[in-house]
Amino acid sequence: MRTSLTVAQAGEAATIAAIRQAAPSSLNGDDAAVLEPTGTNSRHVCSTDILVQGRHFTFDYSTPWEVGVKAVTQNFADIQAMGARPTAILMAIATPGDLPLQTVADIARGIDEAASPWAAELVGGDVVTSKDLVISITALGEISGPAAALTLDGAGVGQRIIASGPIGYSAAGLAVLRHYGSRKAIPANDPILNELADWHCAPRLEPGRGSVARATGASAMTDNSDGLIVDLCAIAERSGVCLDLDGAALVPDEKLRHAAQMTGKNPLEWIYTGGEDHTLLGTTDARMPSGYRRIGTVRSLSDEVGEDSPGGVDYVLVDGGRPPFSSGWQSV
Amino acid sequence: MRTSLTVAQAGEAATIAAIRQAAPSSLNGDDAAVLEPTGTNSRHVCSTDILVQGRHFTFDYSTPWEVGVKAVTQNFADIQAMGARPTAILMAIATPGDLPLQTVADIARGIDEAASPWAAELVGGDVVTSKDLVISITALGEISGPAAALTLDGAGVGQRIIASGPIGYSAAGLAVLRHYGSRKAIPANDPILNELADWHCAPRLEPGRGSVARATGASAMTDNSDGLIVDLCAIAERSGVCLDLDGAALVPDEKLRHAAQMTGKNPLEWIYTGGEDHTLLGTTDARMPSGYRRIGTVRSLSDEVGEDSPGGVDYVLVDGGRPPFSSGWQSV
């Protein structure tokens, strides 16, 4: 059922009703949602992100459905990067009164669809009016059993650096969108360019990779949200180690090379600094978790690395040397 | 340590550092925060709100510290209204680049102080730039043991309606602020007017009242956020009952009468429609939980009440008749 009303015309109650229809949950509708534990020694995991129209997304590039999908992906990546299973989403949305109600419903539909592979639901939220469209997403998750969460500080010398998911695709997709100016200006007969743009607008995680990594004994984990070097630097700094990437594991694939040719960009910049792929990145000295590949080795920090190393370059190396690109995504 | 930097001058990392210094938590700083259960049969409870500057708060009336306090109060009220104990806060903040970093730190300090009576902490968040200042708060809580959460649908005919906390003070305080135009224009020698303005800007819950109500066997609960009639109507509709308030339990006290005299307003309107006191409102047929008072009786719905009753007036009565005021707070 599509609607032509604006949010202001519909009012708060009908806006909430449209969201709940697009993303139904029996846990929603009281003062707060109650989440039942599903395993022994159950611990809850929580993370939040805030997305501003024009800064984190634009409807020139993305559909409202894709904005919802991406919001779930980036928050569930944080949950999975703890080795946890996502269980629930809360969405607080501040919207201009003239925004079509259908846009809000489509965002909620994207959230519902992206969360459903985990059997997770949109369990609560808030709706207010504002000048900017601002979407705040909180993701909740659960870990059970005796193993610890996968924190940033667990990497140890000699371990493998591992990754699950593409690296550089989101940045490539953004470059394609910027090159052609809009989604529909991308040549329809070029499936690679369209695939990369799709990935930028609505990246999808393979469900369960975080839990799998924890189950196999991974030692540390994060996700590729701010850029490969920046995100790995967080593990390296917190663990007091150096992450030495294997350049041969990070060569641009055929899709990235094609997009680079069409846009005149360097695909290595997408790989090393792109971010927003939400690829899971971790370390392990146990067996390789399924769905992951090796991209490097954890080494000891050399003595000359200190607080004053700009950009954390010395915490992350490529084939023992400085990365070809090292700045990352900054959201402020 | 005070700072004269703006958020844009400080950048993302220093802004996050200022927040973490103002509201420290050892659970903060990884991809997501992990919350350990503290009791048997532990269930987690979650709720979210989004606050827009100029709509939900203004620095003409409130200090940044008070904005932080109120954000916690309104979210912890939702957690307490489930009979749960608040455990953690997440704050995602979208801020203009020229906002003083000290303002963000003071908001975080208010959050930290308001959460501390529950031993709850600011365990995570997000910081981005935007045109409007928008603060999204997610509150997490916990219930343990066999008793169910206090939902909206548990009120039964013959039970008492109960309340913990002042009703109408927040609306009175807002009327005082509007009457004088700013906080500092309120006569300094009038402690009542200042107390009401303080309450509007930073209402505080008495910690533990939600858990106490659940422990004594209360049947339903919510909080006075949108207005007494509107919020009780939610219980009445979901429970299929009529809530008959006792007018004698809701007469304006000396403070409300004084503020009404000084502003030329009707204090009954503040009591019945004001909202934002975050007073806990519930029903019980068990013993009276400590810290609560009786404000009415649950009755059966009369036959003529139907879906078409505007404003739900027939779901909530005062001394068996229509309330003197019945519209409530609308945030869209």
Boltz contact constraints between the chains, C-beta under 6 A:
constraints:
  - contact:
      token1: [A, 11]
      token2: [B, 332]
      max_distance: 6.0
  - contact:
      token1: [A, 12]
      token2: [B, 330]
      max_distance: 6.0
  - contact:
      token1: [A, 12]
      token2: [B, 332]
      max_distance: 6.0
  - contact:
      token1: [A, 30]
      token2: [B, 151]
      max_distance: 6.0
  - contact:
      token1: [A, 30]
      token2: [B, 152]
      max_distance: 6.0
  - contact:
      token1: [A, 31]
      token2: [B, 78]
      max_distance: 6.0
  - contact:
      token1: [A, 31]
      token2: [B, 81]
      max_distance: 6.0
  - contact:
      token1: [A, 31]
      token2: [B, 82]
      max_distance: 6.0
  - contact:
      token1: [A, 31]
      token2: [B, 222]
      max_distance: 6.0
  - contact:
      token1: [A, 32]
      token2: [B, 45]
      max_distance: 6.0
  - contact:
      token1: [A, 32]
      token2: [B, 46]
      max_distance: 6.0
  - contact:
      token1: [A, 32]
      token2: [B, 47]
      max_distance: 6.0
  - contact:
      token1: [A, 32]
      token2: [B, 78]
      max_distance: 6.0
  - contact:
      token1: [A, 32]
      token2: [B, 79]
      max_distance: 6.0
  - contact:
      token1: [A, 32]
      token2: [B, 82]
      max_distance: 6.0
  - contact:
      token1: [A, 33]
      token2: [B, 46]
      max_distance: 6.0
  - contact:
      token1: [A, 34]
      token2: [B, 43]
      max_distance: 6.0
  - contact:
      token1: [A, 34]
      token2: [B, 45]
      max_distance: 6.0
  - contact:
      token1: [A, 34]
      token2: [B, 149]
      max_distance: 6.0
  - contact:
      token1: [A, 35]
      token2: [B, 44]
      max_distance: 6.0
  - contact:
      token1: [A, 36]
      token2: [B, 43]
      max_distance: 6.0
  - contact:
      token1: [A, 43]
      token2: [B, 34]
      max_distance: 6.0
  - contact:
      token1: [A, 43]
      token2: [B, 36]
      max_distance: 6.0
  - contact:
      token1: [A, 44]
      token2: [B, 35]
      max_distance: 6.0
  - contact:
      token1: [A, 44]
      token2: [B, 44]
      max_distance: 6.0
  - contact:
      token1: [A, 45]
      token2: [B, 32]
      max_distance: 6.0
  - contact:
      token1: [A, 45]
      token2: [B, 34]
      max_distance: 6.0
  - contact:
      token1: [A, 46]
      token2: [B, 32]
      max_distance: 6.0
  - contact:
      token1: [A, 46]
      token2: [B, 33]
      max_distance: 6.0
  - contact:
      token1: [A, 47]
      token2: [B, 32]
      max_distance: 6.0
  - contact:
      token1: [A, 47]
      token2: [B, 124]
      max_distance: 6.0
  - contact:
      token1: [A, 48]
      token2: [B, 90]
      max_distance: 6.0
  - contact:
      token1: [A, 48]
      token2: [B, 92]
      max_distance: 6.0
  - contact:
      token1: [A, 48]
      token2: [B, 126]
      max_distance: 6.0
  - contact:
      token1: [A, 48]
      token2: [B, 138]
      max_distance: 6.0
  - contact:
      token1: [A, 49]
      token2: [B, 126]
      max_distance: 6.0
  - contact:
      token1: [A, 50]
      token2: [B, 92]
      max_distance: 6.0
  - contact:
      token1: [A, 50]
      token2: [B, 94]
      max_distance: 6.0
  - contact:
      token1: [A, 50]
      token2: [B, 126]
      max_distance: 6.0
  - contact:
      token1: [A, 50]
      token2: [B, 128]
      max_distance: 6.0
  - contact:
      token1: [A, 50]
      token2: [B, 136]
      max_distance: 6.0
  - contact:
      token1: [A, 52]
      token2: [B, 94]
      max_distance: 6.0
  - contact:
      token1: [A, 52]
      token2: [B, 128]
      max_distance: 6.0
  - contact:
      token1: [A, 52]
      token2: [B, 130]
      max_distance: 6.0
  - contact:
      token1: [A, 78]
      token2: [B, 31]
      max_distance: 6.0
  - contact:
      token1: [A, 78]
      token2: [B, 32]
      max_distance: 6.0
  - contact:
      token1: [A, 79]
      token2: [B, 32]
      max_distance: 6.0
  - contact:
      token1: [A, 81]
      token2: [B, 31]
      max_distance: 6.0
  - contact:
      token1: [A, 82]
      token2: [B, 31]
      max_distance: 6.0
  - contact:
      token1: [A, 82]
      token2: [B, 32]
      max_distance: 6.0
  - contact:
      token1: [A, 90]
      token2: [B, 48]
      max_distance: 6.0
  - contact:
      token1: [A, 90]
      token2: [B, 138]
      max_distance: 6.0
  - contact:
      token1: [A, 92]
      token2: [B, 48]
      max_distance: 6.0
  - contact:
      token1: [A, 92]
      token2: [B, 50]
      max_distance: 6.0
  - contact:
      token1: [A, 92]
      token2: [B, 136]
      max_distance: 6.0
  - contact:
      token1: [A, 94]
      token2: [B, 50]
      max_distance: 6.0
  - contact:
      token1: [A, 94]
      token2: [B, 52]
      max_distance: 6.0
  - contact:
      token1: [A, 94]
      token2: [B, 134]
      max_distance: 6.0
  - contact:
      token1: [A, 124]
      token2: [B, 47]
      max_distance: 6.0
  - contact:
      token1: [A, 125]
      token2: [B, 48]
      max_distance: 6.0
  - contact:
      token1: [A, 126]
      token2: [B, 48]
      max_distance: 6.0
  - contact:
      token1: [A, 126]
      token2: [B, 49]
      max_distance: 6.0
  - contact:
      token1: [A, 126]
      token2: [B, 50]
      max_distance: 6.0
  - contact:
      token1: [A, 127]
      token2: [B, 332]
      max_distance: 6.0
  - contact:
      token1: [A, 128]
      token2: [B, 50]
      max_distance: 6.0
  - contact:
      token1: [A, 128]
      token2: [B, 52]
      max_distance: 6.0
  - contact:
      token1: [A, 128]
      token2: [B, 331]
      max_distance: 6.0
  - contact:
      token1: [A, 129]
      token2: [B, 332]
      max_distance: 6.0
  - contact:
      token1: [A, 130]
      token2: [B, 52]
      max_distance: 6.0
  - contact:
      token1: [A, 130]
      token2: [B, 132]
      max_distance: 6.0
  - contact:
      token1: [A, 131]
      token2: [B, 132]
      max_distance: 6.0
  - contact:
      token1: [A, 132]
      token2: [B, 130]
      max_distance: 6.0
  - contact:
      token1: [A, 132]
      token2: [B, 131]
      max_distance: 6.0
  - contact:
      token1: [A, 132]
      token2: [B, 132]
      max_distance: 6.0
  - contact:
      token1: [A, 134]
      token2: [B, 94]
      max_distance: 6.0
  - contact:
      token1: [A, 134]
      token2: [B, 134]
      max_distance: 6.0
  - contact:
      token1: [A, 136]
      token2: [B, 50]
      max_distance: 6.0
  - contact:
      token1: [A, 136]
      token2: [B, 92]
      max_distance: 6.0
  - contact:
      token1: [A, 136]
      token2: [B, 136]
      max_distance: 6.0
  - contact:
      token1: [A, 138]
      token2: [B, 48]
      max_distance: 6.0
  - contact:
      token1: [A, 138]
      token2: [B, 90]
      max_distance: 6.0
  - contact:
      token1: [A, 138]
      token2: [B, 138]
      max_distance: 6.0
  - contact:
      token1: [A, 149]
      token2: [B, 34]
      max_distance: 6.0
  - contact:
      token1: [A, 151]
      token2: [B, 30]
      max_distance: 6.0
  - contact:
      token1: [A, 152]
      token2: [B, 30]
      max_distance: 6.0
  - contact:
      token1: [A, 222]
      token2: [B, 31]
      max_distance: 6.0
  - contact:
      token1: [A, 330]
      token2: [B, 12]
      max_distance: 6.0
  - contact:
      token1: [A, 331]
      token2: [B, 128]
      max_distance: 6.0
  - contact:
      token1: [A, 332]
      token2: [B, 11]
      max_distance: 6.0
  - contact:
      token1: [A, 332]
      token2: [B, 12]
      max_distance: 6.0
  - contact:
      token1: [A, 332]
      token2: [B, 127]
      max_distance: 6.0
  - contact:
      token1: [A, 332]
      token2: [B, 129]
      max_distance: 6.0
